[in-house]
Amino acid sequence: MDAIPQKIYELMGMIEARDSHGVEHRLRAISSLGDLLLKEPMEAGVLCLLECVRQETEVRIIIQAMSVLSRIKAEDAVPVLIDALLATHIQIYDQTGSPSFVGGDDSMRLRCSAAQALGKIGDNRAIIPLMSVLNNRDENYRLRLAVAESLGRLGDDYAVKPLIDILADDREKSVYLKESAVKALGMLGDIRAIEPLIDVLESKRGIRDKFNFLKEQIIEAVGRIGQPHRKASSSLLSALKDEAPSIRLAAVEALGQIGDEDCIEPLKQCVLDENDEVAKAAVYALYKLAGESFIRELLSQENLPRFLREEMEGYIP
């Protein structure tokens, strides 16, 4: 027998021997099994991991098996992971399915891990179950947060509307969930998301601190979608004047990604921003939009800070 298959069978024996090997030993064996399966895929090894998810009652073992299944992108794991996401048809729920366990932290960790694994595997069979969890306001926000990010990873058009609904719903009080929905919409890159994203950005304008990270995420998502859009450009130009440097920075970077040449003059003003990172980002955005000749023109200005002059010179051969 070749060395890798033999080692895989040895590791499988360690994983399956619950009585003779402790949890820590089995966790290491599962991780090592994943390393070998990446080198040499082997159905028996995948089946061993699937049995861990189906039949195991030790939470850490199940989570480790899910992680490895997602790392090797085992499409055969999708039905079992969906069951884990929905808290049904796996041994740990059949055996310990009391309300205290189902609603407890261990169960939440399992379900979040299943959601994350489904996103990483990237199989569209997961979309409907993930959407059903996302749309259920009774579900824990941590689970819905993991689901939103996985829908973004899956990159399916059907995920756009429920994510927009989460973002726009005033009854949805979790800022963290909205941030995850924004991130997922940026990953999906669908132009339908731009107006809802900008509407939320505008609704938070003037509110300091509390929503800064959400606003940054929205601006970054709009930039990632990268489509010229009049309303988006107008809102991003307003964000260039925000008191928070992080928001100004995000706006400069997004305008550079969108590629709207009408933004060149406002970005030129940002070159002298009091925050060094904003100033440097403005130089890069202008280089992308207007090219080397524009950077040479900027260099002709007197009294440029040394760091900024060096930054500009870096874009000229």
C-alpha positions as CSV (number, residue, x, y, z in Angstrom):
1,M,0.0,0.0,0.0
2,D,1.3,3.5,-0.9
3,A,2.4,5.7,2.0
4,I,-0.4,8.3,1.9
5,P,-3.3,5.9,1.8
6,Q,-1.8,3.8,4.6
7,K,-1.4,6.9,6.7
8,I,-5.0,7.9,6.0
9,Y,-6.3,4.5,7.2
10,E,-4.1,4.8,10.4
11,L,-5.6,8.3,11.1
12,M,-9.1,7.0,10.4
13,G,-8.5,4.3,13.0
14,M,-7.5,6.9,15.6
15,I,-10.5,9.1,14.8
16,E,-13.0,6.2,15.1
17,A,-11.4,4.7,18.3
18,R,-13.4,6.9,20.7
19,D,-12.6,4.7,23.8
20,S,-8.9,4.4,23.3
21,H,-8.0,7.9,22.1
22,G,-8.7,11.1,23.9
23,V,-10.4,14.1,22.3
24,E,-7.2,16.1,21.8
25,H,-5.6,13.2,20.1
26,R,-8.6,12.7,17.8
27,L,-8.7,16.4,16.9
28,R,-5.1,16.3,15.8
29,A,-5.8,13.2,13.7
30,I,-8.7,14.9,12.0
31,S,-6.5,17.9,11.1
32,S,-3.8,15.6,9.8
33,L,-6.3,13.6,7.8
34,G,-7.4,16.9,6.1
35,D,-3.7,17.6,5.2
36,L,-3.4,14.2,3.5
37,L,-6.7,14.4,1.7
38,L,-5.6,17.6,0.1
39,K,-2.6,15.8,-1.3
40,E,-4.5,12.6,-2.3
41,P,-8.3,12.6,-2.3
42,M,-9.7,9.4,-0.9
43,E,-13.4,8.6,-0.5
44,A,-12.9,6.5,2.7
45,G,-11.3,9.5,4.4
46,V,-14.2,11.8,3.5
47,L,-16.7,9.2,4.7
48,C,-14.9,9.0,8.0
49,L,-15.3,12.8,8.4
50,L,-18.9,12.6,7.4
51,E,-19.5,10.0,10.1
52,C,-17.9,12.3,12.7
53,V,-20.5,15.0,11.8
54,R,-23.4,12.5,11.7
55,Q,-22.6,10.3,14.7
56,E,-20.3,12.1,17.1
57,T,-21.5,13.7,20.3
58,E,-18.4,15.7,21.2
59,V,-18.9,19.2,19.8
60,R,-15.2,19.9,19.2
61,I,-14.8,16.8,17.1
62,I,-17.8,17.7,14.9
63,I,-16.6,21.3,14.4
64,Q,-13.1,20.1,13.5
65,A,-14.6,17.6,11.0
66,M,-16.7,20.3,9.4
67,S,-13.7,22.6,9.1
68,V,-11.7,19.9,7.3
69,L,-14.6,19.0,5.0
70,S,-14.8,22.7,4.0
71,R,-11.0,22.9,3.6
72,I,-11.0,20.0,1.1
73,K,-14.2,21.3,-0.5
74,A,-16.0,18.0,-0.1
75,E,-19.2,18.4,-2.0
76,D,-20.5,15.1,-0.6
77,A,-20.6,16.8,2.7
78,V,-23.3,19.4,1.7
79,P,-26.4,17.4,2.7
80,V,-24.9,16.6,6.1
81,L,-23.8,20.2,6.7
82,I,-27.3,21.4,5.8
83,D,-28.7,19.0,8.4
84,A,-26.3,20.5,10.9
85,L,-27.2,24.0,9.9
86,L,-30.9,23.2,10.5
87,A,-30.2,21.2,13.7
88,T,-31.7,18.0,12.5
89,H,-30.9,14.4,11.5
90,I,-27.5,14.2,13.2
91,Q,-26.8,12.2,16.3
92,I,-25.9,15.1,18.7
93,Y,-29.4,16.6,18.2
94,D,-31.2,13.3,18.3
95,Q,-29.4,12.3,21.5
96,T,-29.1,15.7,23.3
97,G,-32.0,17.5,21.6
98,S,-33.3,19.2,24.7
99,P,-34.3,22.9,24.4
100,S,-31.4,23.8,26.6
101,F,-28.9,22.2,24.2
102,V,-30.6,23.3,21.0
103,G,-30.7,27.0,22.2
104,G,-27.3,26.8,23.9
105,D,-23.8,28.0,22.9
106,D,-22.6,24.6,21.8
107,S,-25.4,24.2,19.4
108,M,-24.9,27.7,18.1
109,R,-21.2,27.0,17.5
110,L,-22.1,23.9,15.5
111,R,-24.6,25.6,13.4
112,C,-22.3,28.6,12.7
113,S,-19.6,26.2,11.7
114,A,-21.9,24.4,9.3
115,A,-22.9,27.7,7.7
116,Q,-19.3,28.8,7.3
117,A,-18.4,25.4,5.8
118,L,-21.2,25.5,3.3
119,G,-20.0,28.9,2.1
120,K,-16.4,27.7,1.7
121,I,-17.5,24.6,-0.2
122,G,-19.5,26.8,-2.6
123,D,-22.2,24.4,-3.6
124,N,-25.5,26.0,-4.7
125,R,-27.6,23.4,-2.9
126,A,-26.9,25.3,0.2
127,I,-28.6,28.5,-0.9
128,I,-32.2,27.8,0.0
129,P,-31.4,26.4,3.5
130,L,-29.1,29.4,4.2
131,M,-31.7,31.9,3.0
132,S,-34.3,30.2,5.2
133,V,-32.1,30.8,8.2
134,L,-31.2,34.4,7.2
135,N,-34.9,35.3,6.8
136,N,-35.9,33.9,10.2
137,R,-35.8,36.8,12.7
138,D,-36.1,34.3,15.5
139,E,-32.7,32.8,14.8
140,N,-29.7,34.0,16.7
141,Y,-28.0,37.0,15.1
142,R,-24.6,35.2,15.3
143,L,-25.9,32.4,13.1
144,R,-27.6,34.8,10.7
145,L,-24.3,36.8,10.5
146,A,-22.4,33.6,9.5
147,V,-25.1,32.8,7.0
148,A,-25.0,36.2,5.4
149,E,-21.2,35.9,4.8
150,S,-21.6,32.4,3.4
151,L,-24.3,33.6,0.9
152,G,-21.8,36.3,-0.2
153,R,-19.2,33.6,-0.8
154,L,-21.6,31.5,-2.8
155,G,-22.0,34.4,-5.2
156,D,-25.5,33.5,-6.4
157,D,-27.9,36.2,-7.7
158,Y,-30.8,34.7,-5.6
159,A,-29.0,35.8,-2.4
160,V,-29.0,39.5,-3.4
161,K,-32.6,40.4,-2.4
162,P,-32.7,38.8,1.0
163,L,-29.4,40.5,1.9
164,I,-30.8,43.8,0.7
165,D,-34.0,43.2,2.8
166,I,-31.8,42.6,5.9
167,L,-30.0,45.9,5.2
168,A,-33.1,48.0,4.6
169,D,-35.3,46.5,7.4
170,D,-35.7,49.0,10.2
171,R,-37.0,46.2,12.4
172,E,-33.6,44.5,12.1
173,K,-31.7,45.9,15.1
174,S,-28.4,44.0,14.9
175,V,-25.8,46.4,13.4
176,Y,-23.5,43.4,13.2
177,L,-25.9,41.5,11.0
178,K,-26.3,44.5,8.7
179,E,-22.5,44.8,8.5
180,S,-22.3,41.2,7.4
181,A,-25.1,41.7,4.8
182,V,-23.2,44.7,3.4
183,K,-20.0,42.7,3.2
184,A,-21.8,39.8,1.4
185,L,-23.4,42.3,-1.1
186,G,-20.0,43.6,-1.9
187,M,-18.7,40.1,-2.5
188,L,-21.6,39.4,-4.8
189,G,-20.9,42.5,-6.8
190,D,-24.5,42.9,-8.1
191,I,-25.4,46.4,-9.3
192,R,-28.9,46.1,-7.8
193,A,-27.3,46.5,-4.4
194,I,-25.9,50.0,-5.0
195,E,-29.0,52.1,-4.4
196,P,-30.1,50.3,-1.2
197,L,-26.5,50.6,0.1
198,I,-26.4,54.3,-0.7
199,D,-29.8,54.8,0.9
200,V,-28.6,53.3,4.2
201,L,-25.3,55.4,4.0
202,E,-27.3,58.6,3.5
203,S,-29.7,57.7,6.4
204,K,-26.7,57.4,8.8
205,R,-25.0,60.6,7.6
206,G,-24.3,62.9,10.5
207,I,-24.5,60.1,13.1
208,R,-21.0,59.8,14.6
209,D,-19.2,56.9,16.0
210,K,-22.0,54.3,16.4
211,F,-22.4,53.6,12.7
212,N,-18.9,54.4,11.5
213,F,-17.9,50.8,10.8
214,L,-21.2,50.1,9.0
215,K,-20.7,53.2,6.9
216,E,-17.1,52.1,6.0
217,Q,-18.4,48.7,5.0
218,I,-21.1,50.2,2.8
219,I,-18.5,52.5,1.1
220,E,-16.2,49.5,0.6
221,A,-19.0,47.4,-0.8
222,V,-20.0,50.1,-3.3
223,G,-16.3,50.4,-4.4
224,R,-16.0,46.6,-4.7
225,I,-19.1,46.5,-7.0
226,G,-17.2,49.0,-9.0
227,Q,-19.9,50.4,-11.3
228,P,-20.2,54.1,-12.2
229,H,-23.4,55.4,-10.6
230,R,-24.5,59.0,-10.2
231,K,-26.1,58.6,-6.8
232,A,-23.2,56.6,-5.5
233,S,-20.6,59.0,-6.7
234,S,-22.5,61.9,-5.1
235,S,-22.7,60.2,-1.8
236,L,-19.1,59.2,-1.8
237,L,-18.0,62.7,-2.6
238,S,-19.9,63.9,0.4
239,A,-18.2,61.2,2.5
240,L,-14.8,62.8,1.5
241,K,-15.7,65.5,4.0
242,D,-16.6,63.2,6.9
243,E,-15.0,63.9,10.3
244,A,-13.8,60.3,10.6
245,P,-10.6,59.7,8.7
246,S,-11.5,56.0,8.2
247,I,-14.6,57.0,6.3
248,R,-12.7,59.5,4.2
249,L,-10.2,56.8,3.4
250,A,-12.9,54.3,2.4
251,A,-14.5,57.0,0.2
252,V,-11.3,57.8,-1.6
253,E,-10.5,54.2,-2.3
254,A,-14.1,53.5,-3.5
255,L,-14.0,56.4,-5.9
256,G,-10.7,55.1,-7.3
257,Q,-12.3,51.7,-7.9
258,I,-15.5,53.1,-9.5
259,G,-13.5,55.0,-12.1
260,D,-15.6,58.1,-12.4
261,E,-13.4,60.8,-13.9
262,D,-15.8,63.5,-12.6
263,C,-14.3,62.8,-9.2
264,I,-10.7,63.8,-10.1
265,E,-10.9,67.4,-8.9
266,P,-12.5,66.5,-5.5
267,L,-9.9,63.8,-5.1
268,K,-7.2,66.3,-5.8
269,Q,-8.3,68.2,-2.7
270,C,-7.8,65.0,-0.7
271,V,-4.1,64.9,-1.5
272,L,-3.6,67.5,1.2
273,D,-5.9,65.7,3.7
274,E,-4.7,66.1,7.3
275,N,-4.6,62.3,7.6
276,D,-1.5,60.8,5.9
277,E,-3.3,57.5,4.9
278,V,-6.1,59.5,3.2
279,A,-3.6,61.6,1.3
280,K,-1.7,58.6,0.1
281,A,-4.9,56.8,-1.0
282,A,-5.9,59.9,-2.9
283,V,-2.6,59.9,-4.9
284,Y,-3.2,56.2,-5.8
285,A,-6.8,56.9,-6.8
286,L,-5.7,59.8,-9.0
287,Y,-3.0,57.7,-10.6
288,K,-5.7,55.1,-11.5
289,L,-8.1,57.7,-12.8
290,A,-5.8,60.3,-14.5
291,G,-2.5,58.5,-15.1
292,E,1.1,59.4,-14.7
293,S,0.9,62.8,-16.3
294,F,-1.5,64.0,-13.6
295,I,0.9,62.8,-10.9
296,R,3.7,64.7,-12.5
297,E,1.4,67.8,-12.4
298,L,0.8,67.3,-8.7
299,L,4.5,67.0,-8.1
300,S,5.1,70.4,-9.5
301,Q,3.3,71.9,-6.5
302,E,5.4,73.6,-3.9
303,N,5.5,72.8,-0.2
304,L,4.4,69.2,-0.6
305,P,5.1,67.1,2.5
306,R,8.2,64.8,2.0
307,F,6.2,61.6,2.5
308,L,3.7,62.7,-0.1
309,R,6.3,63.7,-2.6
310,E,8.0,60.3,-2.1
311,E,4.6,58.6,-2.6
312,M,4.0,60.4,-5.9
313,E,7.5,59.7,-7.2
314,G,6.8,56.0,-6.6
315,Y,4.2,56.1,-9.5
316,I,6.7,57.6,-12.0
317,P,9.2,55.3,-13.7
